[in-house]
Amino acid sequence: MTRRADHRGPLSALLAASLVLVGGSLLVGGPVLVAAPTAALADPTPDAELPAYAYAADGEQVEGGGSLAQAVAVAPGIHLDSFAQGAQEEFGDGTTKYYRVTVEDGQRVRTAATIAAPPYPDGLPEGYEGLDLRISYLTAGGDSCDDGGASSSGATMTGDGPITTSAISGAVGPDGCTGTELFVQVTRTGLRAADEPLPVEIQVAIQPSGIGGGSPSVDEEIEDDGASPVAPTTDEPIELGRSFASATPLEPGSYVVELVPGESGLVRIPVQEGQRLRWRTEITSQPEGAGELSLLAFNAARETVTVGGGSWQLSDYDSIVGGGMPAPVDRGNRSSELSGVQSAWLPGTHTIQLHRLQRAAGADPAGDEPVTLILTLEVEGDVAADAADGTVLELGDTTSGSSPGGFLGLDGALGRVALFVAAGLLTLMAAVTGVAAVLVLRLRRR
């Protein structure tokens, strides 16, 4: 008995130590491992400066280079960078950064970038400061490779809410731009928060050669006053996403939305080839002097899609506004001479951005009360028989991966880190168990 007790002593100690090791990893190592990536993925804008209702930039963090030679390589997907300065004088430039994208003959690069400054703490000032981005493409030799100019959407004159700029490169190949890399040049402009670093989301997509598409789907733009009124299933306001990457996924139908001044909310809905997006907003509650509301639509490459909308003054006399795509989505729409039809070319996820513009500084505070509206989204038509498979473009990851049912309540990058930690702990437990089993067999043989 004593001999067996002597042999079990070291084994018991080993098993006890193993439990302490695994438990310590769970209680100490896990949080330490999770905390480090959280700091690395932190938003470039301090949380103290960003209200919960404002646009919150998202993406895989990168640091662009200050020259072509220093350009950082990026793949299709959403990348998050910090741009230190805006313009120091009117019409001047601020921080410029460079990113390199690997390409093949026949391909094009589609880039979109979104910048947002924190809301003005006391409302819009009298003077216009402005905020915008410029995007252009260069070859390794410094030659321009743009296919037309960049276009921006949002309140660029005041820097109120998110500003999104998109641009497409020329085709790479013997008859186009040379080289196996294209360089994306992104420049911050405007006097808005010029001395403050601001986060910029940069979404990169690659357009393959020969993606198909023929004639435009329509010869004339379809005029549309908006979707048909449909009652929402609940009177509770929905939770809006705070970035393109975290836009709330919705099905066609009606939803209650509540907005305060300076609030940005985004939702997403799939629209495939042969289908047309229609929308409608109806104000059900608003304070006097509520200000303006903006609605914009974007395709999966974050390019503006014509649906009517824009920004309009909130009024008791005209509480209903609506619109829709001027054509069903079709790859052939790219060849249309009508800009509205051209915009309805890319099938897949479409994002609706709602933004309640800030009111003027000194305005009656009663007008800052929430505005409540019913947002109706309708997808008209059936998916075309010859609809393209997949996303047409090489988009990479365009969502943050957040989900209410995430691992232990965690989501996005943090959730993925937690899963990695859990997998590592399971591996550790298996290794410890294996060592203990070997020792048991050896002790039994004695």
Secondary structure, DSSP 8 states (H G I E B T S, - for coil): -HHHHHHHHHHHHHHHHHHHHHHHIIIIIHHHHHHHHHHHT--SS-GGGS-TTS----SEE---BSSSTT-EE--SEEEEEEE----SSTT-EEEEEEEEEE--TT-EEEEEEEE-----TTSB-SS----EEEEEEE-TTS-B-BSS--EEEEETTTTEEEEEEEEEB--BSTTSB-SSEEEEEEEEESSTTTTS-EEEEEEEEEE-S-----S-S-SS------------S-SS----BSSSTT-EE--SEEEEEEE-TT-EEEEEEEE-TT-EEEEEEEEEE--TT--EEEEEEE-TTS-EEEEEEEEEE--TT--EEEEE-SS---GGGGG-SSHHHHHS---EEEEEEEEE---BTT--GGGGS-EEEEEEEEEES---TT--STTSSB--B-S----TT-GGG--HHHHHHHHHHHHHHHHHHHHHHHHHHHHHHHHHH-
